[in-house]
């Protein structure tokens, strides 16, 4: 059975990895939105987003 110190290390490591993953996903999402916005233009980008919201 794992000791308390080992459990605390594992929790800290998992927390840091989850924060890193969350920051990476945010960065990728922001970059992707920027590329799509530049490619489609504002009017098409807004149309696609509002069309997707209706499906929900």
HUBEL-V55626 format. One record per backbone hydrogen bond with DSSP energy under -0.5 kcal/mol. NH is the residue of the N-H (numbers start at 0). CO is the residue of the C=O. If there is no record, write none. Layout:
# HUBEL-V55626
[[NH	CO] [NH	CO]]
This chain:
# HUBEL-V55626
[[6	2] [7	3] [8	4] [9	5] [10	6] [11	7] [12	8] [13	9] [14	10] [15	11] [16	12] [17	13] [18	14] [19	15] [20	16] [21	17] [22	18] [23	19] [24	20] [25	21] [26	22] [27	23] [28	24] [29	25] [30	26] [31	27] [32	28] [33	29] [34	30] [35	31] [36	32] [37	33] [38	34] [39	35] [40	36] [44	40] [45	41] [46	42] [47	43] [48	44] [49	45] [50	46] [51	47] [52	48] [53	49] [54	50] [55	51]]
